[in-house]
Amino acid sequence: QVQLVESGGGLVQAGGSLRLSCAASGSIFGINAMGWYRQAPGKQRELVATITNGGSTNYADSVKGRFTISRDNAKNTVYLQMNSLKPEDTAVYYCTTNARPRAGVSLDYWGQGNQVTVSS
């Protein structure tokens, strides 16, 4: 079983910064990719950023240039540095990973979510 533990959410004023962390643990044969999604009240969950095990990244247009995703493969940990935050960034942020619990099997796992609130 794979578990994801998130930290780093909170309240910040517009223009400020936050750094989210997510560590994967358990029986992991390998990790294919890790990423972040977010969901605001009344809206569907949307992709924020992803990073592959090799370091390739993708970002939503709404956060490009402001957010940076990175990872520490040795620790199975992914980070999201959020700068120049806007009230529109307010949402519950979810960590996710596509991982291999054993050879030949790939599954998606989700963290519990962390609230990020940006005040104007």
C-alpha positions in Angstrom: 0.0 0.0 0.0 1.2 3.5 -0.9 0.5 6.5 1.3 0.9 10.2 0.5 1.5 12.8 3.3 1.0 16.4 2.5 2.0 19.6 4.3 2.5 23.3 3.8 -1.0 24.7 3.2 -2.3 27.8 5.0 -3.4 31.3 4.7 -1.4 34.0 2.8 -2.1 37.4 1.4 -2.2 38.1 -2.3 1.3 38.4 -3.7 2.8 36.1 -1.1 4.3 32.6 -1.3 3.7 29.1 0.0 5.5 25.8 -0.4 3.7 22.5 -0.5 5.4 19.2 0.2 4.2 15.6 -0.4 6.0 12.5 0.5 5.1 9.0 -0.7 5.8 6.0 1.5 5.0 2.3 1.7 5.8 -0.6 -0.6 6.9 1.2 -3.8 8.6 -0.5 -6.6 8.9 2.7 -8.5 7.3 6.1 -9.2 6.4 7.1 -12.7 5.2 10.7 -12.0 4.0 13.0 -9.2 1.8 16.1 -9.3 -0.7 18.5 -7.9 -4.3 19.1 -8.5 -6.6 21.6 -6.9 -10.4 22.0 -6.4 -12.2 25.2 -5.5 -15.8 25.2 -4.1 -18.3 24.6 -6.9 -15.6 23.7 -9.5 -14.1 20.5 -10.8 -10.7 19.3 -9.8 -8.1 20.7 -12.1 -4.5 19.8 -12.9 -1.9 22.3 -11.5 1.4 20.7 -12.3 3.1 17.4 -12.9 6.6 16.0 -13.0 7.9 12.7 -14.3 10.6 10.6 -12.6 13.0 12.0 -15.3 12.2 15.6 -14.4 9.9 16.6 -17.3 7.3 19.2 -16.1 3.9 20.4 -17.2 1.9 23.3 -15.8 -1.6 24.7 -16.1 -1.7 27.9 -18.0 -3.2 29.7 -15.0 -0.1 29.0 -12.9 2.7 29.1 -15.5 5.5 31.4 -14.5 4.3 31.6 -10.9 4.5 28.0 -9.6 7.4 25.6 -9.8 7.2 21.9 -9.3 10.2 19.9 -8.2 11.0 16.5 -6.7 13.6 14.6 -4.7 13.5 11.1 -6.2 15.6 9.6 -3.4 12.9 10.7 -0.9 9.9 10.1 -3.1 8.9 13.7 -2.4 7.4 16.3 -4.6 7.2 20.1 -3.9 5.1 22.9 -5.2 6.6 26.4 -4.8 3.8 28.9 -5.2 4.8 32.6 -5.8 2.8 35.7 -6.6 -0.3 34.1 -5.2 -3.7 35.4 -6.2 -7.2 35.0 -4.6 -8.1 32.8 -7.6 -5.5 30.2 -6.3 -7.7 29.6 -3.3 -8.5 25.9 -3.3 -7.9 22.5 -1.7 -4.6 21.2 -3.2 -4.2 17.4 -3.6 -1.0 15.6 -4.2 -1.1 12.6 -6.5 1.3 10.0 -7.8 1.3 7.3 -10.5 3.3 4.6 -8.9 4.2 0.9 -9.2 3.5 -1.1 -6.1 5.0 -4.0 -7.8 6.5 -4.9 -11.2 4.0 -4.7 -14.0 1.3 -2.7 -12.1 0.8 1.1 -12.2 -1.8 2.8 -10.0 -2.9 6.3 -9.0 -2.7 7.4 -5.4 -4.0 10.6 -3.7 -3.1 12.6 -0.7 -5.7 13.9 1.8 -5.7 17.5 0.5 -4.5 20.8 2.0 -6.4 24.1 2.1 -4.7 27.1 0.5 -6.4 30.4 1.1 -5.2 33.6 -0.5 -6.7 36.8 0.8 -7.1 40.1 -1.1 
